């Protein structure tokens, strides 16, 4: 999986995750925070644009994503899900719903890898279950 973790798209998603985490922790200026975090990451312009776009959509659609998570995370209130897992779920659901260029399997696998890197092994299974269910329900509702 090192090849995945070193890919520019994976690093772009890491950038978005770190920026969302900072926003969730109460950063006063999310765009300034994104800029500061992105200054520490070397990305091709195309991937930096992807990260910028995904972060902007995440900021706009956070309530929508939280509603989706709440529907799927049985017996888990949204505020009980740790910051990292919650932001991984938000980011992946929003990418699946609003930026469907990447196949669902790729987005889900990336989310699982982010959970393994930044959270716990148990978190990766939780993230996988929620996103798999979301992906299947989204595919069925699109038909």
C-alpha positions as CSV (number, residue, x, y, z in Angstrom):
1,X,0.0,0.0,0.0
2,X,3.0,2.3,0.1
3,X,2.4,3.1,-3.5
4,X,-1.1,4.4,-2.6
5,X,0.2,6.4,0.3
6,X,2.8,8.1,-1.8
7,X,0.4,9.0,-4.7
8,X,-0.4,12.7,-5.2
9,X,-4.1,12.0,-4.9
10,X,-3.6,10.3,-1.5
11,X,-1.5,13.1,-0.2
12,X,-4.2,15.6,-1.4
13,X,-6.8,13.7,0.6
14,X,-4.5,13.7,3.6
15,X,-4.3,17.5,3.2
16,X,-8.1,17.8,3.2
17,X,-8.4,15.5,6.2
18,X,-5.9,17.6,8.2
19,X,-7.7,20.8,7.2
20,X,-11.1,19.4,8.1
21,X,-9.7,18.2,11.5
22,X,-8.3,21.7,12.1
23,X,-11.8,23.1,11.2
24,X,-13.5,20.6,13.5
25,X,-11.2,21.6,16.3
26,X,-12.3,25.2,16.0
27,X,-9.8,26.9,13.7
28,X,-10.9,30.5,13.3
29,X,-10.0,30.8,9.6
30,X,-10.3,27.5,7.7
31,X,-9.0,28.9,4.4
32,X,-5.8,30.2,6.2
33,X,-5.4,26.9,7.9
34,X,-5.8,25.0,4.6
35,X,-3.1,27.3,3.1
36,X,-0.7,26.7,6.0
37,X,-1.2,23.0,5.8
38,X,-0.9,22.9,2.0
39,X,2.4,24.9,2.1
40,X,3.9,21.9,3.9
41,X,2.9,19.5,1.1
42,X,4.4,19.2,-2.3
43,X,1.6,18.4,-4.7
44,X,1.2,18.9,-8.5
45,X,-1.2,21.8,-9.2
46,X,-3.9,19.4,-10.4
47,X,-3.9,17.5,-7.1
48,X,-3.8,20.8,-5.1
49,X,-6.8,22.0,-7.0
50,X,-8.6,18.7,-6.2
51,X,-7.8,19.2,-2.5
52,X,-8.9,22.8,-2.6
53,X,-12.2,21.9,-4.3
54,X,-12.9,18.9,-2.0
55,X,-12.2,21.1,1.1
56,X,-14.5,23.8,-0.2
57,X,-17.3,21.4,-0.9
58,X,-16.7,19.7,2.5
59,X,-17.1,23.1,4.3
60,X,-20.4,23.7,2.4
61,X,-21.8,20.2,2.8
62,X,-20.8,19.3,6.4
63,X,-24.4,19.2,7.6
64,X,-25.5,17.0,4.8
65,X,-22.6,14.6,5.5
66,X,-23.4,14.5,9.2
67,X,-27.0,13.6,8.4
68,X,-25.8,10.7,6.2
69,X,-23.4,9.5,8.9
70,X,-26.2,9.7,11.6
71,X,-28.5,7.7,9.4
72,X,-25.9,4.9,8.9
73,X,-24.0,4.9,12.2
74,X,-26.5,2.9,14.2
75,X,-26.2,3.5,18.0
76,X,-23.6,6.2,17.4
77,X,-24.4,9.8,17.9
78,X,-22.3,12.0,15.5
79,X,-20.6,13.7,18.4
80,X,-19.5,10.4,19.8
81,X,-17.5,9.5,16.6
82,X,-14.0,10.7,17.0
83,X,-12.8,13.8,15.0
84,X,-10.6,11.9,12.6
85,X,-13.2,9.1,11.8
86,X,-16.0,11.7,11.4
87,X,-13.9,13.8,9.1
88,X,-12.8,10.8,7.0
89,X,-16.4,9.8,6.6
90,X,-17.5,13.3,5.8
91,X,-14.7,13.7,3.2
92,X,-15.4,10.4,1.5
93,X,-19.2,10.7,1.4
94,X,-18.9,14.2,0.0
95,X,-16.4,13.0,-2.6
96,X,-18.7,10.1,-3.6
97,X,-21.7,12.4,-3.8
98,X,-20.4,15.6,-5.2
99,X,-17.1,14.7,-7.0
100,X,-17.8,11.3,-8.5
101,X,-14.8,11.2,-10.8
102,X,-13.0,8.5,-8.8
103,X,-14.6,5.1,-8.6
104,X,-16.4,4.4,-5.3
105,X,-14.0,1.5,-4.5
106,X,-11.0,3.9,-4.8
107,X,-12.6,6.5,-2.5
108,X,-13.5,3.9,0.1
109,X,-10.1,2.3,0.0
110,X,-8.4,5.7,0.4
111,X,-10.7,6.4,3.4
112,X,-9.8,3.1,5.0
113,X,-6.0,3.8,4.5
114,X,-6.5,7.2,6.1
115,X,-8.2,5.6,9.0
116,X,-5.4,3.1,9.4
117,X,-2.8,5.9,9.3
118,X,-4.5,8.5,11.4
119,X,-6.8,6.5,13.7
120,X,-7.1,2.9,14.7
121,X,-7.5,-0.5,13.1
122,X,-11.0,-0.7,14.5
123,X,-11.7,2.7,12.9
124,X,-10.8,1.4,9.5
125,X,-13.5,-1.4,9.8
126,X,-16.0,1.2,11.1
127,X,-15.2,3.6,8.2
128,X,-15.4,0.7,5.7
129,X,-18.8,-0.4,6.9
130,X,-20.4,3.0,6.9
131,X,-19.0,3.9,3.5
132,X,-19.8,0.6,1.9
133,X,-23.4,0.9,3.0
134,X,-23.5,4.6,1.9
135,X,-22.1,3.7,-1.5
136,X,-24.6,0.9,-2.1
137,X,-27.5,3.0,-0.9
138,X,-26.4,5.9,-3.1
139,X,-26.0,3.6,-6.1
140,X,-29.5,2.2,-5.6
141,X,-31.1,5.7,-5.2
142,X,-29.4,6.8,-8.5
143,X,-31.2,4.1,-10.4
